[in-house]
Amino acid sequence: MSKTPFDPAFKLHAAIKANCMQRGLLVYPMGGTIDGQYGDHILLAPPYIITSSQLDFVIDTLHQVISEETQKLATPGN
C-alpha cells in the first residue's frame, strides 16, 4: 500500500461525499489537506449519543464507499 496522495484532478473527496449522501450518510470532505493542493480527507461528526447499529452503519457505509470510489480510479477508462 502506498501513502502517495491521489491526484487532485480525481476529486476523490467530492466523489466520496456524493456517494455517501446517496446512501444517507453525511460527511465533511476536503481536498488539498497536505499542501493546499494534494491530499483528501473525510471528517465524520457523529453525535455523542449514538447506537451501536448507527455506528455500524457509518463504518460499513464509509468502508463500502471508499472501496468503490478507489476501485473506480484503478479501472481503465475512468
Chimera marker file (.cmm) of the C-alpha trace (Angstrom):
<marker_set name="trace">
<marker id="1" x="0.000" y="0.000" z="0.000" r="1" g="1" b="0" radius="0.5"/>
<marker id="2" x="1.315" y="3.429" z="-0.950" r="1" g="1" b="0" radius="0.5"/>
<marker id="3" x="0.944" y="6.624" z="1.035" r="1" g="1" b="0" radius="0.5"/>
<marker id="4" x="1.139" y="8.700" z="-2.135" r="1" g="1" b="0" radius="0.5"/>
<marker id="5" x="-1.854" y="11.074" z="-2.267" r="1" g="1" b="0" radius="0.5"/>
<marker id="6" x="-4.370" y="10.761" z="-5.071" r="1" g="1" b="0" radius="0.5"/>
<marker id="7" x="-4.176" y="13.184" z="-7.976" r="1" g="1" b="0" radius="0.5"/>
<marker id="8" x="-6.276" y="16.260" z="-7.071" r="1" g="1" b="0" radius="0.5"/>
<marker id="9" x="-7.907" y="16.065" z="-10.514" r="1" g="1" b="0" radius="0.5"/>
<marker id="10" x="-9.776" y="12.945" z="-9.333" r="1" g="1" b="0" radius="0.5"/>
<marker id="11" x="-11.603" y="14.987" z="-6.651" r="1" g="1" b="0" radius="0.5"/>
<marker id="12" x="-11.858" y="11.802" z="-4.626" r="1" g="1" b="0" radius="0.5"/>
<marker id="13" x="-13.163" y="13.616" z="-1.554" r="1" g="1" b="0" radius="0.5"/>
<marker id="14" x="-16.105" y="15.013" z="-3.560" r="1" g="1" b="0" radius="0.5"/>
<marker id="15" x="-16.906" y="11.615" z="-5.083" r="1" g="1" b="0" radius="0.5"/>
<marker id="16" x="-16.914" y="10.021" z="-1.630" r="1" g="1" b="0" radius="0.5"/>
<marker id="17" x="-19.218" y="12.746" z="-0.312" r="1" g="1" b="0" radius="0.5"/>
<marker id="18" x="-21.697" y="12.311" z="-3.186" r="1" g="1" b="0" radius="0.5"/>
<marker id="19" x="-21.746" y="8.513" z="-2.856" r="1" g="1" b="0" radius="0.5"/>
<marker id="20" x="-22.190" y="8.700" z="0.929" r="1" g="1" b="0" radius="0.5"/>
<marker id="21" x="-25.038" y="11.194" z="0.578" r="1" g="1" b="0" radius="0.5"/>
<marker id="22" x="-26.858" y="8.846" z="-1.810" r="1" g="1" b="0" radius="0.5"/>
<marker id="23" x="-26.742" y="6.242" z="0.969" r="1" g="1" b="0" radius="0.5"/>
<marker id="24" x="-27.900" y="8.599" z="3.720" r="1" g="1" b="0" radius="0.5"/>
<marker id="25" x="-24.527" y="9.328" z="5.330" r="1" g="1" b="0" radius="0.5"/>
<marker id="26" x="-23.373" y="12.927" z="5.608" r="1" g="1" b="0" radius="0.5"/>
<marker id="27" x="-19.618" y="13.501" z="5.693" r="1" g="1" b="0" radius="0.5"/>
<marker id="28" x="-17.465" y="16.604" z="5.517" r="1" g="1" b="0" radius="0.5"/>
<marker id="29" x="-14.896" y="16.261" z="2.705" r="1" g="1" b="0" radius="0.5"/>
<marker id="30" x="-11.879" y="18.412" z="1.964" r="1" g="1" b="0" radius="0.5"/>
<marker id="31" x="-9.145" y="18.331" z="-0.626" r="1" g="1" b="0" radius="0.5"/>
<marker id="32" x="-5.655" y="19.808" z="-0.522" r="1" g="1" b="0" radius="0.5"/>
<marker id="33" x="-5.055" y="18.977" z="3.102" r="1" g="1" b="0" radius="0.5"/>
<marker id="34" x="-1.382" y="18.094" z="2.703" r="1" g="1" b="0" radius="0.5"/>
<marker id="35" x="-0.052" y="21.170" z="0.965" r="1" g="1" b="0" radius="0.5"/>
<marker id="36" x="-3.037" y="23.118" z="-0.323" r="1" g="1" b="0" radius="0.5"/>
<marker id="37" x="-3.242" y="21.003" z="-3.463" r="1" g="1" b="0" radius="0.5"/>
<marker id="38" x="-2.711" y="17.309" z="-2.639" r="1" g="1" b="0" radius="0.5"/>
<marker id="39" x="-4.475" y="15.212" z="-0.027" r="1" g="1" b="0" radius="0.5"/>
<marker id="40" x="-8.078" y="14.157" z="0.570" r="1" g="1" b="0" radius="0.5"/>
<marker id="41" x="-9.757" y="13.742" z="3.922" r="1" g="1" b="0" radius="0.5"/>
<marker id="42" x="-13.223" y="12.938" z="5.159" r="1" g="1" b="0" radius="0.5"/>
<marker id="43" x="-14.385" y="14.257" z="8.525" r="1" g="1" b="0" radius="0.5"/>
<marker id="44" x="-17.016" y="12.373" z="10.492" r="1" g="1" b="0" radius="0.5"/>
<marker id="45" x="-19.047" y="14.156" z="13.160" r="1" g="1" b="0" radius="0.5"/>
<marker id="46" x="-21.434" y="11.674" z="14.774" r="1" g="1" b="0" radius="0.5"/>
<marker id="47" x="-23.485" y="12.770" z="17.771" r="1" g="1" b="0" radius="0.5"/>
<marker id="48" x="-22.223" y="11.961" z="21.260" r="1" g="1" b="0" radius="0.5"/>
<marker id="49" x="-25.250" y="9.752" z="21.753" r="1" g="1" b="0" radius="0.5"/>
<marker id="50" x="-25.188" y="7.080" z="19.038" r="1" g="1" b="0" radius="0.5"/>
<marker id="51" x="-26.307" y="3.472" z="18.993" r="1" g="1" b="0" radius="0.5"/>
<marker id="52" x="-24.112" y="0.562" z="18.029" r="1" g="1" b="0" radius="0.5"/>
<marker id="53" x="-26.228" y="-0.072" z="14.932" r="1" g="1" b="0" radius="0.5"/>
<marker id="54" x="-25.918" y="3.567" z="13.856" r="1" g="1" b="0" radius="0.5"/>
<marker id="55" x="-22.158" y="3.438" z="14.328" r="1" g="1" b="0" radius="0.5"/>
<marker id="56" x="-22.043" y="0.197" z="12.328" r="1" g="1" b="0" radius="0.5"/>
<marker id="57" x="-23.942" y="1.984" z="9.538" r="1" g="1" b="0" radius="0.5"/>
<marker id="58" x="-21.363" y="4.806" z="9.480" r="1" g="1" b="0" radius="0.5"/>
<marker id="59" x="-18.402" y="2.433" z="9.416" r="1" g="1" b="0" radius="0.5"/>
<marker id="60" x="-19.872" y="-0.018" z="6.897" r="1" g="1" b="0" radius="0.5"/>
<marker id="61" x="-21.114" y="2.707" z="4.562" r="1" g="1" b="0" radius="0.5"/>
<marker id="62" x="-17.866" y="4.646" z="4.571" r="1" g="1" b="0" radius="0.5"/>
<marker id="63" x="-15.864" y="1.458" z="4.017" r="1" g="1" b="0" radius="0.5"/>
<marker id="64" x="-18.044" y="0.452" z="1.046" r="1" g="1" b="0" radius="0.5"/>
<marker id="65" x="-17.921" y="3.917" z="-0.492" r="1" g="1" b="0" radius="0.5"/>
<marker id="66" x="-14.155" y="4.323" z="-0.160" r="1" g="1" b="0" radius="0.5"/>
<marker id="67" x="-13.651" y="0.856" z="-1.652" r="1" g="1" b="0" radius="0.5"/>
<marker id="68" x="-15.962" y="1.635" z="-4.586" r="1" g="1" b="0" radius="0.5"/>
<marker id="69" x="-14.526" y="5.059" z="-5.324" r="1" g="1" b="0" radius="0.5"/>
<marker id="70" x="-10.884" y="3.975" z="-5.158" r="1" g="1" b="0" radius="0.5"/>
<marker id="71" x="-11.698" y="0.935" z="-7.326" r="1" g="1" b="0" radius="0.5"/>
<marker id="72" x="-13.091" y="3.299" z="-9.963" r="1" g="1" b="0" radius="0.5"/>
<marker id="73" x="-9.722" y="5.051" z="-10.051" r="1" g="1" b="0" radius="0.5"/>
<marker id="74" x="-7.963" y="1.737" z="-10.681" r="1" g="1" b="0" radius="0.5"/>
<marker id="75" x="-10.317" y="0.825" z="-13.535" r="1" g="1" b="0" radius="0.5"/>
<marker id="76" x="-9.109" y="1.799" z="-17.034" r="1" g="1" b="0" radius="0.5"/>
<marker id="77" x="-11.294" y="4.399" z="-18.728" r="1" g="1" b="0" radius="0.5"/>
<marker id="78" x="-12.116" y="6.381" z="-15.585" r="1" g="1" b="0" radius="0.5"/>
<link id1="1" id2="2" r="1" g="1" b="0" radius="0.2"/>
<link id1="2" id2="3" r="1" g="1" b="0" radius="0.2"/>
<link id1="3" id2="4" r="1" g="1" b="0" radius="0.2"/>
<link id1="4" id2="5" r="1" g="1" b="0" radius="0.2"/>
<link id1="5" id2="6" r="1" g="1" b="0" radius="0.2"/>
<link id1="6" id2="7" r="1" g="1" b="0" radius="0.2"/>
<link id1="7" id2="8" r="1" g="1" b="0" radius="0.2"/>
<link id1="8" id2="9" r="1" g="1" b="0" radius="0.2"/>
<link id1="9" id2="10" r="1" g="1" b="0" radius="0.2"/>
<link id1="10" id2="11" r="1" g="1" b="0" radius="0.2"/>
<link id1="11" id2="12" r="1" g="1" b="0" radius="0.2"/>
<link id1="12" id2="13" r="1" g="1" b="0" radius="0.2"/>
<link id1="13" id2="14" r="1" g="1" b="0" radius="0.2"/>
<link id1="14" id2="15" r="1" g="1" b="0" radius="0.2"/>
<link id1="15" id2="16" r="1" g="1" b="0" radius="0.2"/>
<link id1="16" id2="17" r="1" g="1" b="0" radius="0.2"/>
<link id1="17" id2="18" r="1" g="1" b="0" radius="0.2"/>
<link id1="18" id2="19" r="1" g="1" b="0" radius="0.2"/>
<link id1="19" id2="20" r="1" g="1" b="0" radius="0.2"/>
<link id1="20" id2="21" r="1" g="1" b="0" radius="0.2"/>
<link id1="21" id2="22" r="1" g="1" b="0" radius="0.2"/>
<link id1="22" id2="23" r="1" g="1" b="0" radius="0.2"/>
<link id1="23" id2="24" r="1" g="1" b="0" radius="0.2"/>
<link id1="24" id2="25" r="1" g="1" b="0" radius="0.2"/>
<link id1="25" id2="26" r="1" g="1" b="0" radius="0.2"/>
<link id1="26" id2="27" r="1" g="1" b="0" radius="0.2"/>
<link id1="27" id2="28" r="1" g="1" b="0" radius="0.2"/>
<link id1="28" id2="29" r="1" g="1" b="0" radius="0.2"/>
<link id1="29" id2="30" r="1" g="1" b="0" radius="0.2"/>
<link id1="30" id2="31" r="1" g="1" b="0" radius="0.2"/>
<link id1="31" id2="32" r="1" g="1" b="0" radius="0.2"/>
<link id1="32" id2="33" r="1" g="1" b="0" radius="0.2"/>
<link id1="33" id2="34" r="1" g="1" b="0" radius="0.2"/>
<link id1="34" id2="35" r="1" g="1" b="0" radius="0.2"/>
<link id1="35" id2="36" r="1" g="1" b="0" radius="0.2"/>
<link id1="36" id2="37" r="1" g="1" b="0" radius="0.2"/>
<link id1="37" id2="38" r="1" g="1" b="0" radius="0.2"/>
<link id1="38" id2="39" r="1" g="1" b="0" radius="0.2"/>
<link id1="39" id2="40" r="1" g="1" b="0" radius="0.2"/>
<link id1="40" id2="41" r="1" g="1" b="0" radius="0.2"/>
<link id1="41" id2="42" r="1" g="1" b="0" radius="0.2"/>
<link id1="42" id2="43" r="1" g="1" b="0" radius="0.2"/>
<link id1="43" id2="44" r="1" g="1" b="0" radius="0.2"/>
<link id1="44" id2="45" r="1" g="1" b="0" radius="0.2"/>
<link id1="45" id2="46" r="1" g="1" b="0" radius="0.2"/>
<link id1="46" id2="47" r="1" g="1" b="0" radius="0.2"/>
<link id1="47" id2="48" r="1" g="1" b="0" radius="0.2"/>
<link id1="48" id2="49" r="1" g="1" b="0" radius="0.2"/>
<link id1="49" id2="50" r="1" g="1" b="0" radius="0.2"/>
<link id1="50" id2="51" r="1" g="1" b="0" radius="0.2"/>
<link id1="51" id2="52" r="1" g="1" b="0" radius="0.2"/>
<link id1="52" id2="53" r="1" g="1" b="0" radius="0.2"/>
<link id1="53" id2="54" r="1" g="1" b="0" radius="0.2"/>
<link id1="54" id2="55" r="1" g="1" b="0" radius="0.2"/>
<link id1="55" id2="56" r="1" g="1" b="0" radius="0.2"/>
<link id1="56" id2="57" r="1" g="1" b="0" radius="0.2"/>
<link id1="57" id2="58" r="1" g="1" b="0" radius="0.2"/>
<link id1="58" id2="59" r="1" g="1" b="0" radius="0.2"/>
<link id1="59" id2="60" r="1" g="1" b="0" radius="0.2"/>
<link id1="60" id2="61" r="1" g="1" b="0" radius="0.2"/>
<link id1="61" id2="62" r="1" g="1" b="0" radius="0.2"/>
<link id1="62" id2="63" r="1" g="1" b="0" radius="0.2"/>
<link id1="63" id2="64" r="1" g="1" b="0" radius="0.2"/>
<link id1="64" id2="65" r="1" g="1" b="0" radius="0.2"/>
<link id1="65" id2="66" r="1" g="1" b="0" radius="0.2"/>
<link id1="66" id2="67" r="1" g="1" b="0" radius="0.2"/>
<link id1="67" id2="68" r="1" g="1" b="0" radius="0.2"/>
<link id1="68" id2="69" r="1" g="1" b="0" radius="0.2"/>
<link id1="69" id2="70" r="1" g="1" b="0" radius="0.2"/>
<link id1="70" id2="71" r="1" g="1" b="0" radius="0.2"/>
<link id1="71" id2="72" r="1" g="1" b="0" radius="0.2"/>
<link id1="72" id2="73" r="1" g="1" b="0" radius="0.2"/>
<link id1="73" id2="74" r="1" g="1" b="0" radius="0.2"/>
<link id1="74" id2="75" r="1" g="1" b="0" radius="0.2"/>
<link id1="75" id2="76" r="1" g="1" b="0" radius="0.2"/>
<link id1="76" id2="77" r="1" g="1" b="0" radius="0.2"/>
<link id1="77" id2="78" r="1" g="1" b="0" radius="0.2"/>
</marker_set>
